[in-house]
């Protein structure tokens, strides 16, 4: 917003001079942003000692921009500036326009605002408070959404003609069938790792034969279902959020409502049912694959042949361990699906919001899965299951 | 233009409707009625509560005060099942169409028919092709929404909105982001479909000139209130300062140029001294 494009006139200056017995303020040089710091020092020093009737000499004034104009206004005050801008002024028209615009916008400059004071402890407490509030809101949202889902579930359960088989099968393919390779591979590797650990540690006690039990117990009771649930939370909860979220951003959810349909019934139920079926199946695959991984390591490093592995397995491990593990799968599946869908519905408008809620869905569902698994492990231990 | 029947009660009537998003009051007492056969436009600046008003009529939001009546039913008193039943008699066109992205044009238009009726597949097909013919896109039936231009998507969405022959059609910014030709097409379609179906239409828009050409009645909304109303001719002749500012697209007037803020001096005070 430079009013003059003339060559560099040096830093702006303001001097008080006395000519013909009258005090005169002489402005010279460039009153522009690069000289702002130096100028504001001068302005502050001069400002207090200015007499009320002051002539201003602007003949030497170089360039002037918005920052310079604001300083000039600060130095002279509204009254003097108005007389400077008035008739017979030596200022060119474009300078006058700039000064006038700045004077109008700023008005009389008050004392600078005091910075609000922060204390570190206060900030920490505030942050903790906000986080607790957010956590509470997430919890009530989740419970509310579970309620909505269950309501739609019971209403639809009694009306088989309203079951959406096509959508269910399509979701089942995406959540179960397509997830088999990654679930099988990862649990196979973890099974092998657990067996290695067991072989190393238990060998010191001459009890390496118990590696079989270690692998079997850990995969049937915990790792099979937990690893699968975490994988599915990352893979499927995020997909649900992204699918429903982009529909929300595109007003498709509103369109469904306006068409007189319940989006929960249309979008959430098929996904929840699909995952309720998919997770137990995937868990079973994960258990098998993890145990096979352990079996391979046993055969290679401990000389426990697969036949022997299986006979130890049969002798030591009861069916209930398998049931304890598998019983958790539907619970996890329900929560993962509900959290994924809920976060999708929370998306508002933008693509950025889709991303935020997808992240949130994954974090929440993994958190809930691990928390519940820990509670379940304690519970089963107390019950002696 | 439309046949007004004063002896019949209005199809849509809002009395003293208020609405707030949390603390922020968006609507502060709206009175408005739509008679059968009419096309009514609700105009106002961006963010003045027009779309909220449309959502209240569609029953997607519930008013915090006043009554919203559609076809003689008070929406606040309706249960969920009745509300869904009433919505099936309304069609709504969303700002950017809101077509289901994973379905073809044909399936999009067929969706409400398949969901709400037990028609045989051949009948559904004929009905869908007729609706697509009405919006001039029968040839695009096999395309996916991602292959359509903005104007075409809007027309497909219009075909979907009228698939069940609704009594009331709601339009949310039907003209936003369209080129002049598509804009004219949509305008004409809105009028033609309304008259052909014997429906009523409510249109939220800020496109003054296009909408004044096709509507029967206009309401101007500003700061949550109806500030002016009238037929297009009355609006064009209006001396109301708000209508004047709106119709002539002036920057400052009753609708201020500046968003409310503390005096600029208070905010600029940090630099000097």
Interface residues (C-beta under 8 A of the other chain):
Chain A: X40 X43 X44 X70 X71 X74 X105 X106 X107 X108 X109 X110 X111 X112 X113 X246 X247 X250 X251 X252 X254 X255 X257 X258 X259 X260 X261 X262
Chain B: X58 X60 X84 X85 X87 X88 X90 X91 X92 X94 X95 X96 X98 X99 X100 X101 X111 X112 X115 X116 X157 X160 X170 X263 X264 X265 X266 X268 X269 X270 X271 X272 X273
